[in-house]
């Protein structure tokens, strides 16, 4: 399954589907590898900083640079 080709959602652009690459309150970033169709560990922060929001991308979108559009999801708990 290619996560980049998932539908953005029936109610886009008001309500969109999101693929989370960084969960809130973690120090690890996973990146989707299009060639392998898997998530790979991209980096681990070496400081005590944690990412404050859930971060990911909106599938079936492309920015001018060719990447999927980024999305921040602010909520009280991390995504599983």
Secondary structure as UniProt FT lines:
FT   HELIX           3..5
FT   TURN            10..14
FT   STRAND          19..22
FT   TURN            24..25
FT   STRAND          28..33
FT   TURN            34..37
FT   STRAND          38..44
FT   STRAND          54..58
FT   TURN            59..60
FT   TURN            64..65
FT   STRAND          69..73
//
